[in-house]
Amino acid sequence: MRKSERINDMIRYLNNREYFNLSDLMAKYNISKSTALRDISSLEQLGMPIFTEHGRHGRYGLLKNRLLSPIIFTIDEVYALYFAMLTLESYQSTPFHLSVTKLNEKFENCLSKNQIQQIHKMKKVLQFEVNQHNHVSQFLDKILKSVLNESTCKIQYLKNNEHKNYHVQFFKISARFGQWYATGIEFDTNKYRVFRCDKITSLEEQDINSHFSIDHLIRRSLEIYKSEESIDFEVEISAQAKDIFYKEHYPSMKLEIGSKTVIKGFYNPQEEEFIANYFLKYGHHVLTVKPDSLKHIIQDAIQNLFNYYQKL
């Protein structure tokens, strides 16, 4: 633990205590006596009202005026914030430098004993569906920084077991289906791309200013992504299948609900396998497919899957 983090934690640890000994700090933070003395000096410089009681059983005390003001949460606010923290437990990586355990400790330091008991009960009984993130995305923080700075990055990306280099400006980070994704424009081709963050093996932010603002890239994202050879489609589905769409769909798709329930969108060449696998999830809920070329792609995917299971 860095000194700044340790001092920050000490402020919270000591804020509700009247007295403490050097041994308390040495044991809690696994530090030497000299380090504990220097940390106390740092706390005093920050304004923590520490005084010393001398004698055989000397100790340190804190004046009644505390450095931290108590934070008051309603019980509904406590539940909502704790629910949000529970979702973080499913993420192997986040764009933020934090420990969920440490975050939980800080949060509980702001609560009453009764509130702490209530949220511990809630964790036992509250269940919610979440996609577990099992892959480490080591550059999420740098990607987020580059987005906020509107700067470009040189990245190395593992694709089909080969490392490839890209010059890209990211403008969006998303978490979908247990993975982190970063969306950006590749400068060599001027094309919109989506990168799986755990497959980025190196990243170097560039000092040069980019030619695009975040707002400009977001507005043009679909335009950039859609190639001149893209194919438009319309797939009618049964009304009850709209929940499948809500659970999983992509920016190149939209749902229109009227007398019919229709998914409209487009796909680019080389995305045939992706689009076929997507619509296989709808099963018997697919009613019509346009154009016929897309229907044939889906039929081929079904046939290939059937042949595979025939051989098992």
Backbone as numpy.savetxt, mean C-alpha at the origin, in Angstrom:
# Nx Ny Nz CAx CAy CAz Cx Cy Cz
17.35 0.48 16.36 16.49 1.68 16.36 17.38 2.93 16.36
17.11 3.85 15.43 17.88 5.08 15.38 17.57 5.96 16.59
18.51 6.88 16.91 18.34 7.70 18.11 17.06 8.52 18.03
16.77 9.12 16.86 15.58 9.96 16.74 14.32 9.15 17.02
14.28 7.90 16.55 13.13 7.04 16.80 13.04 6.68 18.28
14.22 6.41 18.87 14.25 6.02 20.29 13.78 7.18 21.18
14.25 8.40 20.89 13.85 9.57 21.67 12.34 9.80 21.54
11.83 9.66 20.31 10.40 9.84 20.08 9.59 8.84 20.88
10.07 7.59 20.93 9.38 6.56 21.68 9.49 6.82 23.19
10.63 7.32 23.63 10.81 7.61 25.06 9.82 8.67 25.53
9.56 9.67 24.70 8.61 10.72 25.07 7.25 10.12 25.41
6.81 9.20 24.55 5.51 8.57 24.81 5.58 7.64 26.02
6.70 6.92 26.15 6.87 5.97 27.24 6.87 6.68 28.60
7.54 7.82 28.67 7.68 8.52 29.95 6.53 9.48 30.24
5.74 9.80 29.24 4.73 10.85 29.40 3.71 10.53 30.50
3.40 9.26 30.70 2.40 8.89 31.70 3.03 8.36 33.00
4.34 8.57 33.15 5.02 8.10 34.37 5.37 9.29 35.26
5.40 9.05 36.54 5.81 10.10 37.48 7.30 10.00 37.79
7.82 8.75 37.81 9.23 8.53 38.12 9.78 7.43 37.22
11.11 7.45 37.03 11.77 6.37 36.31 13.24 6.34 36.71
13.88 5.21 36.47 15.30 5.03 36.74 16.05 4.81 35.44
17.36 5.00 35.51 18.19 4.72 34.33 18.01 3.28 33.87
17.89 2.38 34.83 17.76 0.97 34.49 16.49 0.69 33.68
15.44 1.51 33.90 14.20 1.34 33.12 14.48 1.57 31.64
15.19 2.66 31.34 15.50 2.98 29.95 16.49 1.98 29.35
17.48 1.58 30.16 18.50 0.64 29.67 17.87 -0.70 29.29
16.92 -1.16 30.10 16.29 -2.45 29.83 15.32 -2.37 28.66
14.51 -1.31 28.62 13.49 -1.20 27.58 14.10 -1.03 26.20
15.19 -0.24 26.11 15.75 0.07 24.80 17.09 -0.62 24.54
17.51 -1.47 25.48 18.75 -2.23 25.30 19.92 -1.30 25.00
20.09 -0.30 25.86 21.16 0.68 25.67 22.04 0.72 26.92
23.23 1.30 26.78 24.16 1.40 27.90 23.77 2.56 28.82
24.43 2.62 29.99 24.16 3.69 30.94 24.51 5.05 30.36
25.66 5.13 29.66 26.07 6.41 29.08 25.10 6.87 28.00
24.59 5.92 27.20 23.61 6.28 26.17 22.31 6.76 26.81
21.89 6.09 27.90 20.67 6.50 28.60 20.81 7.91 29.14
21.99 8.25 29.68 22.23 9.60 30.21 22.18 10.64 29.09
22.76 10.31 27.94 22.72 11.24 26.81 21.28 11.42 26.31
20.50 10.32 26.32 19.11 10.42 25.88 18.29 11.30 26.81
18.54 11.20 28.12 17.83 12.05 29.08 18.17 13.52 28.82
19.44 13.78 28.53 19.85 15.15 28.21 19.13 15.65 26.96
18.97 14.77 25.96 18.25 15.15 24.73 16.78 15.44 25.02
16.18 14.64 25.91 14.77 14.86 26.27 14.60 16.21 26.98
15.56 16.57 27.83 15.49 17.85 28.52 15.61 19.01 27.53
16.48 18.85 26.52 16.63 19.89 25.51 15.36 20.06 24.69
14.60 18.98 24.53 13.33 19.05 23.79 12.21 19.65 24.63
12.48 19.87 25.93 11.48 20.51 26.78 10.76 19.58 27.72
11.19 18.33 27.86 10.52 17.43 28.78 10.90 17.81 30.21
9.92 18.02 31.08 10.18 18.55 32.44 10.70 17.47 33.40
11.99 17.12 33.26 12.61 16.07 34.07 13.39 16.70 35.22
13.25 16.14 36.42 14.07 16.58 37.54 14.70 15.36 38.19
15.75 15.58 38.99 16.51 14.49 39.60 16.32 14.48 41.11
16.06 13.28 41.62 16.03 13.09 43.07 17.32 12.39 43.47
18.15 13.07 44.27 19.44 12.50 44.66 19.29 11.62 45.90
20.34 10.87 46.18 20.32 10.01 47.35 20.60 8.56 46.97
20.57 7.72 48.00 20.89 6.30 47.79 19.95 5.67 46.79
18.69 6.03 46.83 17.70 5.48 45.90 17.25 6.56 44.92
18.23 7.27 44.40 17.95 8.37 43.48 17.20 7.90 42.24
16.44 8.80 41.72 15.65 8.50 40.53 15.32 9.80 39.82
14.70 9.65 38.67 14.25 10.80 37.91 12.74 10.93 38.05
12.28 12.17 38.05 10.85 12.42 38.10 10.44 13.37 36.99
9.14 13.45 36.76 8.60 14.36 35.76 7.59 15.28 36.40
7.68 16.56 36.09 6.72 17.51 36.61 5.33 17.23 36.05
4.33 17.74 36.71 2.96 17.40 36.32 2.58 17.94 34.95
3.19 19.08 34.53 2.88 19.57 33.18 3.61 18.70 32.16
2.85 18.04 31.35 3.40 17.05 30.42 3.75 17.69 29.09
4.70 17.07 28.38 5.09 17.54 27.05 4.00 17.22 26.04
3.33 16.10 26.20 2.30 15.69 25.26 0.92 15.95 25.84
0.05 16.52 25.06 -1.34 16.70 25.48 -2.10 15.42 25.18
-3.04 15.05 26.03 -3.81 13.84 25.76 -4.67 14.00 24.51
-4.78 12.93 23.74 -5.62 12.92 22.55 -6.90 12.17 22.88
-8.03 12.80 22.65 -9.31 12.21 23.02 -10.00 11.69 21.77
-10.30 10.39 21.74 -11.02 9.77 20.64 -12.39 9.32 21.13
-13.40 9.45 20.30 -14.68 8.80 20.58 -14.49 7.31 20.32
-15.38 6.48 20.86 -15.24 5.04 20.68 -15.39 4.65 19.22
-16.24 5.36 18.46 -16.37 5.07 17.04 -15.09 5.41 16.28
-14.43 6.51 16.68 -13.15 6.88 16.06 -12.08 5.84 16.38
-12.09 5.35 17.62 -11.14 4.30 18.01 -11.33 3.06 17.13
-12.58 2.62 16.97 -12.84 1.43 16.16 -12.41 1.64 14.71
-12.73 2.82 14.15 -12.41 3.08 12.75 -10.90 3.09 12.52
-10.15 3.76 13.41 -8.70 3.83 13.26 -8.06 2.44 13.46
-8.58 1.69 14.42 -8.03 0.36 14.65 -8.32 -0.57 13.48
-9.50 -0.45 12.89 -9.84 -1.23 11.70 -8.86 -0.93 10.58
-8.54 0.35 10.39 -7.58 0.73 9.35 -6.21 0.10 9.61
-5.80 0.06 10.87 -4.50 -0.54 11.19 -4.49 -2.05 10.95
-5.62 -2.70 11.19 -5.69 -4.14 10.94 -5.44 -4.46 9.48
-5.90 -3.60 8.57 -5.68 -3.85 7.15 -4.20 -3.80 6.80
-3.42 -3.01 7.53 -1.99 -2.89 7.24 -1.24 -4.19 7.51
-1.81 -5.04 8.37 -1.12 -6.29 8.71 -0.99 -7.23 7.52
-1.81 -7.03 6.48 -1.75 -7.90 5.31 -0.68 -7.48 4.31
-0.06 -6.32 4.54 0.92 -5.80 3.57 2.34 -6.17 3.99
3.03 -6.85 3.08 4.44 -7.16 3.30 5.28 -5.89 3.19
4.86 -4.97 2.32 5.56 -3.70 2.12 4.53 -2.58 2.07
4.96 -1.37 2.48 4.14 -0.17 2.32 5.05 0.95 1.83
4.49 2.03 1.28 5.34 3.14 0.84 5.85 3.98 2.01
5.54 3.60 3.23 5.87 4.41 4.40 6.85 3.65 5.29
7.72 4.40 5.95 8.67 3.79 6.88 7.97 3.61 8.23
7.35 2.46 8.40 6.65 2.25 9.66 6.60 0.77 10.01
6.45 0.53 11.30 6.20 -0.80 11.82 4.76 -0.82 12.33
3.97 -1.78 11.86 2.58 -1.86 12.31 2.52 -2.06 13.82
3.44 -2.85 14.35 3.48 -3.09 15.80 3.74 -1.79 16.55
4.73 -1.01 16.06 5.05 0.26 16.72 3.90 1.26 16.57
3.26 1.26 15.41 2.12 2.14 15.19 0.99 1.80 16.16
0.77 0.51 16.38 -0.27 0.08 17.30 0.05 0.51 18.74
1.34 0.42 19.10 1.74 0.84 20.45 1.49 2.33 20.65
1.82 3.13 19.65 1.59 4.58 19.75 0.10 4.87 19.90
-0.69 4.17 19.12 -2.13 4.38 19.14 -2.70 4.04 20.52
-2.28 2.90 21.07 -2.82 2.48 22.36 -2.38 3.40 23.49
-1.24 4.09 23.32 -0.80 5.04 24.33 -1.75 6.23 24.46
-2.57 6.44 23.43 -3.53 7.56 23.44 -4.90 7.14 23.98
-5.05 5.86 24.34 -6.37 5.35 24.71 -6.46 5.03 26.19
-7.69 4.99 26.66 -7.94 4.56 28.04 -7.86 3.04 28.12
-7.78 2.52 29.33 -7.73 1.06 29.51 -8.98 0.40 28.96
-10.13 1.02 29.17 -11.38 0.46 28.66 -11.39 0.41 27.14
-10.90 1.47 26.50 -10.85 1.49 25.04 -9.90 0.41 24.50
-8.77 0.23 25.17 -7.82 -0.81 24.75 -8.46 -2.19 24.85
-9.18 -2.45 25.95 -9.87 -3.73 26.11 -10.89 -3.94 24.99
-11.60 -2.88 24.61 -12.62 -2.98 23.56 -12.00 -3.32 22.21
-10.89 -2.66 21.85 -10.31 -2.94 20.53 -9.67 -4.32 20.49
-9.16 -4.81 21.62 -8.62 -6.17 21.66 -9.75 -7.19 21.45
-10.92 -6.92 22.02 -12.07 -7.79 21.77 -12.47 -7.74 20.31
-12.45 -6.52 19.73 -12.85 -6.35 18.34 -11.97 -7.17 17.42
-10.68 -7.23 17.69 -9.77 -7.98 16.84 -10.12 -9.47 16.84
-10.63 -9.96 17.97 -10.99 -11.38 18.06 -12.24 -11.71 17.24
-13.17 -10.76 17.16 -14.47 -11.08 16.55 -14.65 -10.50 15.16
-13.82 -9.51 14.77 -14.00 -8.85 13.47 -13.21 -9.58 12.40
-13.89 -10.00 11.36 -13.24 -10.65 10.23 -13.58 -9.90 8.96
-12.59 -9.70 8.10 -12.84 -9.05 6.84 -11.90 -9.64 5.79
-12.38 -9.61 4.54 -11.62 -10.20 3.45 -10.53 -9.24 3.00
-9.32 -9.75 2.88 -8.21 -8.93 2.40 -7.25 -9.83 1.63
-6.66 -9.28 0.59 -5.68 -10.03 -0.18 -4.32 -9.89 0.49
-3.77 -11.01 0.92 -2.49 -10.99 1.60 -1.38 -10.64 0.63
-0.54 -9.67 1.00 0.61 -9.28 0.19 1.83 -10.07 0.67
2.28 -11.01 -0.15 3.37 -11.90 0.27 4.72 -11.53 -0.33
4.73 -10.60 -1.30 5.98 -10.24 -1.97 6.47 -8.89 -1.47
7.77 -8.79 -1.27 8.38 -7.54 -0.80 8.61 -6.61 -1.97
8.10 -5.39 -1.86 8.35 -4.34 -2.85 9.26 -3.31 -2.19
10.55 -3.42 -2.45 11.53 -2.68 -1.66 11.66 -1.21 -2.04
11.08 -0.79 -3.17 11.26 0.59 -3.62 9.97 1.41 -3.57
8.97 0.96 -2.83 7.70 1.68 -2.77 7.88 3.11 -2.28
8.72 3.30 -1.27 8.91 4.65 -0.73 9.55 5.56 -1.77
10.51 5.05 -2.53 11.18 5.86 -3.55 10.25 6.16 -4.72
9.39 5.20 -5.05 8.41 5.44 -6.12 7.47 6.56 -5.70
6.97 6.49 -4.45 6.07 7.53 -3.96 6.77 8.89 -3.95
8.02 8.91 -3.53 8.77 10.17 -3.52 8.90 10.75 -4.92
9.19 9.89 -5.90 9.33 10.37 -7.28 8.02 10.90 -7.83
6.90 10.27 -7.45 5.59 10.75 -7.88 5.33 12.15 -7.32
5.58 12.33 -6.03 5.33 13.62 -5.39 6.26 14.70 -5.93
7.50 14.30 -6.29 8.46 15.25 -6.86 8.25 15.48 -8.35
7.37 14.67 -8.97 7.15 14.71 -10.42 8.47 14.55 -11.16
9.27 13.60 -10.69 10.57 13.33 -11.29 10.56 11.98 -11.98
11.60 11.71 -12.76 11.69 10.46 -13.49 12.62 9.49 -12.77
12.56 8.22 -13.16 13.37 7.18 -12.54 13.98 6.28 -13.61
15.18 5.84 -13.36 15.79 4.76 -14.13 15.60 3.49 -13.30
14.91 2.52 -13.85 14.64 1.30 -13.09 15.15 0.08 -13.85
15.43 -0.96 -13.07 15.71 -2.28 -13.64 14.56 -3.18 -13.23
14.01 -3.90 -14.23 12.76 -4.63 -14.02 12.92 -6.07 -14.48
12.47 -7.01 -13.65 12.57 -8.42 -13.98 11.33 -8.84 -14.77
11.51 -9.13 -16.05 10.41 -9.51 -16.92 10.79 -10.79 -17.67
9.96 -11.83 -17.51 10.24 -13.13 -18.13 11.65 -13.62 -17.80
12.00 -13.46 -16.51 13.30 -13.91 -15.98 14.48 -13.17 -16.59
14.25 -12.02 -17.20 15.31 -11.18 -17.73 15.22 -9.78 -17.14
16.38 -9.19 -16.87 16.40 -7.82 -16.35 16.38 -6.85 -17.53
15.41 -5.91 -17.48 15.29 -4.91 -18.52 15.33 -3.52 -17.88
15.87 -2.56 -18.61 16.01 -1.21 -18.11 14.95 -0.29 -18.71
14.38 0.58 -17.87 13.36 1.51 -18.33 13.62 2.88 -17.72
13.30 3.92 -18.51 13.29 5.29 -18.02 11.82 5.69 -17.94
11.32 5.94 -16.72 9.88 6.06 -16.53 9.56 7.17 -15.54
8.40 7.80 -15.74 7.86 8.71 -14.74 6.59 8.09 -14.19
6.61 7.76 -12.89 5.45 7.17 -12.24 4.46 8.27 -11.85
3.17 7.94 -11.89 2.17 8.90 -11.44 1.05 8.25 -10.64
1.13 6.95 -10.43 0.08 6.29 -9.65 0.64 5.02 -9.01
0.25 4.77 -7.75 0.60 3.53 -7.05 -0.71 2.90 -6.59
-0.88 1.61 -6.85 -2.12 0.94 -6.46 -1.83 -0.44 -5.90
-2.73 -0.90 -5.04 -2.65 -2.24 -4.47 -3.86 -3.02 -4.96
-3.63 -4.09 -5.70 -4.72 -4.89 -6.24 -4.34 -6.37 -6.15
-5.28 -7.18 -5.62 -5.17 -8.63 -5.66 -3.84 -9.12 -5.05
-3.45 -8.51 -3.94 -2.26 -8.97 -3.23 -0.94 -8.51 -3.82
-0.97 -7.50 -4.70 0.25 -6.99 -5.31 0.24 -5.46 -5.31
1.43 -4.87 -5.28 1.58 -3.44 -5.49 1.92 -3.20 -6.96
1.29 -2.18 -7.55 1.57 -1.81 -8.94 1.88 -0.32 -9.01
2.81 0.04 -9.90 3.13 1.45 -10.16 2.87 1.73 -11.64
2.10 2.78 -11.90 1.75 3.16 -13.26 2.56 4.38 -13.67
3.05 4.37 -14.90 3.82 5.50 -15.36 3.93 5.53 -16.87
4.64 6.53 -17.36 4.89 6.65 -18.79 6.36 6.34 -19.05
6.61 5.45 -20.00 7.97 5.08 -20.38 8.45 6.07 -21.44
9.57 6.71 -21.18 10.00 7.80 -22.05 10.53 7.33 -23.40
11.12 6.15 -23.46 11.67 5.68 -24.74 10.58 5.41 -25.77
9.41 4.99 -25.31 8.33 4.65 -26.24 7.14 5.60 -26.12
7.15 6.46 -25.09 6.03 7.38 -24.82 4.73 6.60 -24.60
4.86 5.42 -23.97 3.69 4.59 -23.74 3.44 4.42 -22.25
2.18 4.28 -21.94 1.71 4.03 -20.57 2.05 2.59 -20.22
2.60 2.38 -19.00 2.95 1.02 -18.57 2.57 0.84 -17.10
2.29 -0.40 -16.75 2.05 -0.77 -15.36 3.13 -1.76 -14.94
3.85 -1.45 -13.86 4.93 -2.30 -13.37 4.52 -2.93 -12.05
4.78 -4.23 -11.90 4.58 -4.88 -10.61 5.76 -4.53 -9.73
5.48 -3.90 -8.59 6.54 -3.27 -7.82 7.57 -4.25 -7.26
7.15 -5.47 -6.92 8.12 -6.42 -6.37 9.10 -6.92 -7.42
8.83 -6.65 -8.70 9.74 -7.06 -9.77 10.72 -5.95 -10.17
10.61 -4.79 -9.52 11.59 -3.73 -9.72 12.80 -4.04 -8.84
13.94 -4.30 -9.47 15.13 -4.76 -8.73 16.10 -3.63 -8.41
15.98 -2.49 -9.08 16.78 -1.32 -8.73 16.05 -0.08 -9.22
16.28 1.04 -8.54 15.61 2.29 -8.90 16.52 3.45 -8.54
16.67 4.37 -9.49 17.47 5.57 -9.26 16.67 6.78 -9.73
16.32 7.64 -8.79 15.57 8.85 -9.15 16.49 9.82 -9.87
16.01 10.42 -10.95 16.80 11.34 -11.75 16.60 12.78 -11.28
17.67 13.57 -11.35 17.60 14.96 -10.91 16.88 15.85 -11.91
16.88 15.44 -13.18 16.28 16.28 -14.22 14.77 16.38 -14.03
14.22 17.54 -14.34 12.76 17.71 -14.25 12.08 17.04 -15.43
10.95 16.42 -15.17 10.21 15.76 -16.24 9.42 16.78 -17.04
8.86 16.32 -18.13 8.07 17.20 -18.99 6.59 17.12 -18.66
6.19 16.33 -17.66 4.77 16.10 -17.40 4.44 16.36 -15.94
3.27 16.93 -15.71 2.74 17.05 -14.36 1.91 15.80 -14.06
1.68 15.54 -12.77 0.86 14.38 -12.39 -0.53 14.50 -12.99
-1.13 15.68 -12.88 -2.48 15.87 -13.41 -2.53 15.59 -14.91
-1.51 16.03 -15.64 -1.48 15.80 -17.09 -1.41 14.31 -17.39
-0.57 13.58 -16.65 -0.42 12.14 -16.90 -1.69 11.39 -16.55
-2.35 11.77 -15.48 -3.59 11.09 -15.09 -4.67 11.32 -16.15
-4.76 12.56 -16.65 -5.77 12.85 -17.68 -5.50 12.06 -18.96
-4.24 11.87 -19.28 -3.89 11.23 -20.55 -3.64 9.73 -20.42
-3.82 9.17 -19.23 -3.39 7.79 -19.00 -4.03 6.81 -19.96
-5.33 6.89 -20.17 -5.99 5.96 -21.09 -5.59 6.25 -22.52
-5.46 7.53 -22.86 -5.05 7.89 -24.21 -3.66 7.35 -24.53
-2.76 7.45 -23.55 -1.41 6.94 -23.74 -1.43 5.43 -23.89
-2.25 4.78 -23.06 -2.28 3.32 -23.04 -2.89 2.74 -24.30
-3.90 3.39 -24.85 -4.62 2.85 -26.00 -3.80 3.05 -27.27
-3.40 1.96 -27.90 -2.60 2.04 -29.12 -3.49 2.22 -30.34
-2.88 2.54 -31.46 -3.64 2.72 -32.70 -4.27 1.41 -33.17
-3.69 0.27 -32.76 -4.21 -1.04 -33.18 -5.17 -1.65 -32.17
-5.56 -0.88 -31.17 -6.42 -1.43 -30.12 -7.78 -1.85 -30.68
-8.39 -2.81 -30.01 -9.66 -3.41 -30.45 -10.73 -3.11 -29.40
-11.81 -2.48 -29.82 -12.94 -2.20 -28.92 -13.80 -3.46 -28.73
-14.38 -3.60 -27.57 -15.26 -4.76 -27.34 -16.49 -4.36 -26.55
-17.52 -5.17 -26.66 -18.74 -5.07 -25.87 -19.14 -6.47 -25.46
-19.23 -6.70 -24.17 -19.61 -8.03 -23.66 -20.82 -7.85 -22.76
-21.95 -8.43 -23.16 -23.15 -8.37 -22.33 -23.10 -9.49 -21.31
-23.41 -9.14 -20.06 -23.41 -10.11 -18.98 -24.77 -10.07 -18.29
-25.08 -11.10 -17.52 -26.32 -11.11 -16.75 -26.22 -10.07 -15.64
-27.36 -9.57 -15.19 -27.39 -8.48 -14.21 -26.69 -8.86 -12.91
-26.84 -10.12 -12.48 -26.23 -10.52 -11.21 -24.70 -10.62 -11.29
-24.16 -10.62 -12.52 -22.71 -10.75 -12.68 -21.98 -9.42 -12.50
-22.73 -8.35 -12.31 -22.07 -7.04 -12.15 -21.18 -7.01 -10.91
-21.49 -7.86 -9.92 -20.64 -7.92 -8.74 -19.24 -8.43 -9.07
-19.15 -9.32 -10.07 -17.84 -9.79 -10.52 -17.05 -8.62 -11.08
-17.72 -7.77 -11.86 -17.06 -6.59 -12.42 -16.59 -5.65 -11.31
-17.44 -5.40 -10.33 -17.07 -4.48 -9.25 -15.87 -5.02 -8.46
-15.79 -6.32 -8.34 -14.69 -6.92 -7.59 -13.37 -6.81 -8.32
-13.42 -6.93 -9.65 -12.19 -6.86 -10.44 -12.47 -6.32 -11.83
-11.89 -5.18 -12.14 -11.93 -4.64 -13.49 -10.74 -3.72 -13.67
-10.57 -3.21 -14.86 -9.38 -2.45 -15.21 -9.76 -1.10 -15.83
-8.81 -0.14 -15.84 -9.13 1.20 -16.35 -9.64 1.22 -17.79
-9.29 0.21 -18.57 -9.72 0.18 -19.98 -11.14 -0.35 -20.13
-11.85 -0.57 -19.01 -13.20 -1.14 -19.04 -14.17 -0.23 -18.29
-15.43 -0.27 -18.69 -16.49 0.41 -17.94 -17.77 -0.42 -18.03
-18.62 -0.27 -17.04 -19.87 -1.02 -16.99 -21.03 -0.08 -17.26
-21.88 -0.47 -18.21 -23.09 0.31 -18.52 -24.31 -0.53 -18.16
-25.17 0.04 -17.31 -26.35 -0.68 -16.85 -27.59 0.05 -17.34
-28.42 -0.63 -18.10 -29.68 -0.09 -18.61 -30.63 -1.25 -18.82
-31.21 -1.32 -20.01 -32.03 -2.49 -20.33 -31.15 -3.74 -20.40
-29.82 -3.51 -20.65 -28.84 -4.59 -20.65 -27.67 -4.19 -19.75
-26.94 -5.18 -19.30 -25.72 -4.93 -18.51 -24.53 -5.27 -19.40
-23.76 -4.25 -19.77 -22.73 -4.43 -20.78 -21.39 -3.89 -20.28
-20.33 -4.68 -20.48 -18.96 -4.22 -20.22 -18.38 -3.75 -21.54
-17.98 -2.48 -21.59 -17.37 -1.93 -22.79 -15.93 -1.54 -22.50
-15.10 -1.66 -23.53 -13.70 -1.30 -23.34 -12.88 -1.61 -24.56
-11.57 -1.77 -24.34 -10.67 -2.10 -25.45 -9.50 -2.90 -24.92
-8.81 -3.57 -25.83 -7.56 -4.24 -25.48 -6.60 -4.06 -26.64
-5.32 -4.07 -26.32 -4.28 -3.89 -27.33 -3.78 -5.23 -27.84
-3.18 -5.27 -29.03 -2.54 -6.50 -29.49 -1.54 -7.01 -28.44
-1.36 -8.31 -28.36 -0.55 -9.01 -27.36 -1.23 -9.10 -26.00
-2.48 -8.59 -25.87 -3.20 -8.72 -24.61 -4.34 -9.72 -24.72
-4.31 -10.55 -25.76 -5.40 -11.49 -26.00 -5.55 -12.48 -24.85
-4.43 -13.00 -24.36 -4.49 -13.98 -23.26 -5.07 -13.34 -22.00
-4.66 -12.11 -21.74 -5.16 -11.39 -20.57 -6.68 -11.21 -20.65
-7.17 -10.73 -21.80 -8.60 -10.44 -21.93 -9.43 -11.71 -21.90
-8.90 -12.80 -22.48 -9.63 -14.07 -22.47 -9.74 -14.60 -21.04
-8.64 -14.58 -20.30 -8.66 -15.06 -18.92 -9.59 -14.23 -18.05
-9.67 -12.94 -18.35 -10.56 -12.08 -17.57 -12.02 -12.50 -17.76
-12.44 -12.70 -18.99 -13.85 -13.02 -19.22 -14.20 -14.47 -18.91
-13.19 -15.34 -18.78 -13.47 -16.71 -18.33 -14.07 -16.72 -16.93
-13.75 -15.69 -16.13 -14.25 -15.63 -14.76 -15.77 -15.45 -14.71
-16.36 -14.96 -15.79 -17.80 -14.72 -15.81 -18.61 -15.97 -16.14
-17.95 -17.01 -16.66 -18.61 -18.28 -16.92 -19.89 -18.13 -17.72
-20.99 -18.74 -17.22 -22.28 -18.73 -17.91 -22.99 -17.37 -17.84
-22.40 -16.42 -17.16 -23.02 -15.09 -17.07 -22.78 -14.26 -18.33
-21.88 -14.70 -19.21 -21.66 -13.99 -20.48 -22.80 -14.33 -21.43
-23.44 -13.29 -22.00 -24.59 -13.49 -22.88 -24.23 -13.25 -24.35
-23.50 -12.20 -24.63 -23.05 -11.94 -26.00 -21.66 -11.35 -25.96
-20.90 -11.56 -27.06 -19.54 -11.05 -27.16 -19.36 -10.39 -28.52
-18.88 -9.16 -28.52 -18.52 -8.46 -29.76 -17.14 -7.84 -29.57
-16.29 -7.94 -30.59 -16.47 -8.56 -31.91 -16.29 -10.07 -31.85
-16.52 -10.74 -32.98 -16.37 -12.19 -33.05 -14.94 -12.61 -32.77
-13.97 -11.74 -33.11 -12.57 -12.10 -32.87 -12.30 -12.33 -31.39
-12.93 -11.52 -30.53 -12.77 -11.71 -29.09 -13.44 -13.01 -28.65
-14.61 -13.30 -29.20 -15.30 -14.55 -28.86 -14.43 -15.75 -29.22
-13.76 -15.70 -30.38 -12.90 -16.81 -30.79 -11.69 -16.94 -29.86
-11.17 -15.81 -29.39 -10.04 -15.84 -28.45 -10.47 -16.54 -27.15
-11.67 -16.22 -26.65 -12.17 -16.85 -25.43 -12.43 -18.33 -25.66
-13.00 -18.67 -26.81 -13.25 -20.08 -27.14 -11.94 -20.86 -27.18
-10.90 -20.28 -27.78 -9.59 -20.96 -27.84 -9.03 -21.17 -26.43
-9.21 -20.18 -25.56 -8.71 -20.31 -24.19 -9.43 -21.43 -23.46
-10.75 -21.53 -23.68 -11.53 -22.61 -23.06 -11.08 -23.96 -23.59
-10.85 -24.05 -24.89 -10.41 -25.31 -25.50 -9.04 -25.73 -24.99
-8.14 -24.77 -24.88 -6.79 -25.08 -24.37 -6.86 -25.56 -22.92
-7.74 -24.94 -22.13 -7.89 -25.37 -20.74 -8.50 -26.77 -20.67
-9.48 -27.04 -21.53 -10.10 -28.37 -21.58 -9.07 -29.43 -21.97
-8.25 -29.12 -23.00 -7.22 -30.08 -23.44 -6.22 -30.34 -22.33
-5.89 -29.31 -21.58 -4.94 -29.48 -20.48 -5.47 -30.47 -19.44
-6.73 -30.29 -19.04 -7.30 -31.16 -18.02 -7.57 -32.57 -18.57
-7.76 -32.70 -19.87 -7.92 -34.02 -20.47 -6.66 -34.85 -20.32
-5.51 -34.18 -20.30 -4.22 -34.88 -20.22 -3.81 -35.22 -18.80
-4.48 -34.64 -17.82 -4.09 -34.90 -16.43 -4.38 -36.34 -16.01
